[in-house]
Amino acid sequence: MCAVLFSFVYLQCKNSKPTDPRGSMYAGSKSCIKCHSNIYSSYLHTAHYIAAIPANDNNVHGNFTKDSNVFEFSPTQKIVMEKCDGGMFQTYYVNGRIKESHRFDIVLGGIKGESYLYWNGNGLNQLPISYYSEQHKWVLSPRFDPRFVNFNRTITSRCLECHASYAGDQPDEPQRINAAEQFDKTSLVYSVDCERCHGPAAQHVDFQTNNPTIKTARFITSINLLPRMRKLDLCGSCHSGNKSEMLRSTFWFKPGDTLATFKLPGIENTANSGHLDVHGNQLQLLESSKCFINSKMECTTCHDVHQNETNNIALFTQKCLNCHNEVTHNYCKMANTSNAKLIRSNCIQCHMPALPSAVIMSPNMNKTLSADIFINTHHIAIYPDEAKKIVAMANKL
């Protein structure tokens, strides 16, 4: 009798679990916490986690205090970032009168800067003002025209495919030409979550929960066991540019899949770092590098996506020195100078310099200067101008 009762209670509990909008094969990232709490806690501070998160006081970092919350388009037009009981809003004023106001609903990014979306019915639009972290300023959102106030830029599923883990179409919404894409709000899975990289985990969670003594992971993809090209395809599903013709949604890309079955080769210039951008062609730039061509390196050789490694130059320099050492490979030739220690600590700045993004560029508050966002290129090479800067720095010491 007890066994029957236990089975009934177990099935009831199992069936009452929230259904992941991606289907019964998915468990949701929070199911990972029980066994992987340290990794999960660390992941919460990474760029992948904050790629798309709900807007609230904790993750909208711009200044809402008086005189610091205004972006002026002209002497008579301005957008004011405001807080009230209903949330945070960007409000458009003309001659002191409110013309339009929309709430911060979703935050995109958060490392270099933040941009924001608002729900327009079942569609998503981008708010015209973003926040640039390094300058601690409100700036015009990327590619917005500083001459006009525009709340109508629509966000498509293609944007969400790399900023979120899933967004389904609005049920019963007919296909419409030249109309904003409509989403089922309840289906949105925020962040680039665990299952985007490790695959559907429901079977894994059930097996490991019911077999706690078995420590070898079953029914889940171990990235380390994938062939090199499949590892690259996994990262490339978001980091290989956004100019390619899509064959199907990368929401359904799973580790081990071949990227060419989802998107056609893009027109990105693989070796021209001037085409670098945050949505970018990092994969093609890496593949064009001698370090990549002459080794077995791939993305996770240098990146641990479970850790926040932002601006950790020392960490990435050590990654270089793991291969470029006196035993297996010569040091940089310039490291034979009297300031060898300084030069050896600047591998990244010299060979993967931070260059202005070709996409994330916005006028600052007075619209006379560019609030450039710099991103380290993934084309590993010799950059003479950058080398001169490092040598000059060394000579001053």
Order of alpha helices (4+ residues) and beta strands (2+ residues): alpha-alpha-beta-beta-beta-beta-beta-beta-beta-beta-beta-beta-beta-alpha-alpha-alpha-alpha-alpha-alpha-alpha-alpha-alpha-alpha-beta-beta-alpha
